[in-house]
Amino acid sequence: MAEIEKRQFLSFTLDRVDYAVPILQVREILQYEPVTRVPSVPRSVRGVINLRGAVVPVVDLSLRFGLPETPVSGRTCILIVEARLDGEPTVLGVLADSVSEVLELGPGDIEPAPAFGTRVRVDYLAGMGKVDGRFVLLLDLDRALSADEKDLAARLADEPLQRPPAPADSRAEP
């Protein structure tokens, strides 16, 4: 019966800190690809990607948490997650320095979020997972991502994909 109570989380790192999100909120993990910048969006939104014809905003949680921008390396990836923002399911990309592993945590492995000592606002955390003598911060994506990101996702979902204009034919006569 104790096994039934365990929940799975995907762990990843951001600025040398281990975080985890419920595996059921993760749709897929993508190798980092360049994002297209979008003007007039919150600084934490690095841009958008084309995911099989859908425009998906990519959020840099480091910027969202007031930390330096996530540097891109060979291990950088984009977690495609589904969060409930203002009660609505919203698909977003989240930058991660690297993905670590899938963790199974039971109720005894999860402590309340600490009131101090983290660089992340406590209300963005669902708790702290104890894993092999270390702690992993359990993110509440629904709280960590804001209405700004939800509004951007909704706006982009309604817009057709913009393709760059075809280059002018150099053989055309003036």
N, C-alpha and C positions, 0 to 999 in steps of 0.2 A: 504494500500500500504506500510506503514511503516513496517508492520510485515514481508513483503517479504525481506526487506533489512537486517533483523537480521540474524546473523550467529551463529552457535553453536560451542562451544569449550568444550573440556574435561579438567577440572582443576585437578591439582595434586600438591603435595608438594615435594620439594627437599631441604633438609637442612633448614627447617622452612620457606621457601619462596614459595609463591603460583605462579605456572606457569599454562599455558593452551596452548593446541594445537587444531587446527581445528578438529572437530569431524570426518570429512570426511577422515582424515589421519589415524584415529585409527581403526584398524581391530578388535582387541579384547583386553581384559584385563585378564591377567592370575595371579593367586595367585603365589607368588614367589616359584620357585623351584631351586634347586642347578644348577649351570651352570658348564659346562665342560671347564676347562681352555685350552687355545690354546697358544702354544709357539709362540714367535716372532710376536705378534700383538700389536697395540698401547695400552698403559696402560689403556685408557678409555674403551677398550673392555674387559669386565669382563670374557667373555667366550661365549659358544654357548649352545643352547637348541635344543632338538628334538621336533619340532612342527608338529605332524601328519606326520612324515617321512621327513620333511624338516629341514635342519640345519639352524638355525637362530642365528646370532650374537646378543649378549646382550651388550648394551652400557650403561655405567654409566655416565650420563650427569654431575653429580657432578665432576667427575674426568676430564671430557671434559672441564668444566668451571674453572678448577684449584682449586676446593674445595676438602675437604677430601672425601674419598671413602664413598659411601652410605652404612650405616650399615643396616644389615638385621634384620627385626623385624616381628612380626605377621601381620603387615599391609603392609609390602613391597610387591610391585607387579611389574609385567613386562607388559608394554604397548606394544602391537604388533602394529607397525606403518608402514606406507608406506611413504617414503620420496623420492623426486626426487634428486638423487645425480649425478651430471654431466649430468643432463637431463634424466637419466634412473630411472624408478621406482624400488625401492629397499625396501625389507621388513626387518625390524630390530626390535629387542626388546629394550626397553628403561626402565631402572630401575626407580622406583618412590618410595619415602617413603610411600606415600599413595595416593589414588585417592579420590578426593573431590566430585565433582558434574559436571553436564552438565550445562554450562552457555549459555544464549542467549544474544548476544551483537549486538546492532545496531551501525551504524556509529557514533552516538553521544556518545556512551559508550567507544569508542576507541580513545586513545590519542597517539601521536607519541612516539616512544621509547625515554626514557630520555638519555641525553648525559652523565649523571653522576649518581652516587648513586646506581648503581646495581653492583652485583659481576659478572655479565655476560656481555660479549662483546656486545656492542650495535648492531653490525651487525648480531647477532644471534636472535635479537628481531624483531617482526613485529609490536610491539606497546605495550601499556598498557591498559588493560581493567578496567573500573570502575564498581565495583560490590558492592552494598550495602555499600558505603562509604569507600571501600578499593580498592587497586589496585592488579591486577593479571598481571604478565608478560606474554605476548603472544609470544611464541617461533615460530621462523621460522625454522622448522626442516630441511628443505632443506639446510639451511646455517649452522645450529648448528652441524649437522653431517657432517663429512668430507669425502673426497675422500678415505682416509685410510679405513674407515668403509665400504664404497661402494666396494672397491677392495676386502676386506675380505669377504663380503657377496657374491660377484660374484664367488670368489675362492671356497668358501664352497658350493655354489649351484651346482658347477660342480663336486664336490667330492661325491662318494657314502658314505652313513652312515657307519661309522666304528663300528663294534660290538666288544666288548672285546673277546679275545680268550676264548674258553671253557676251564674249569679247566682240568688239566691232570687227567686221570682215575687212581685213587690210587690203583686199583686192577690189573693194568697192570704189567706184569712181566718185570724186568729190562733187 
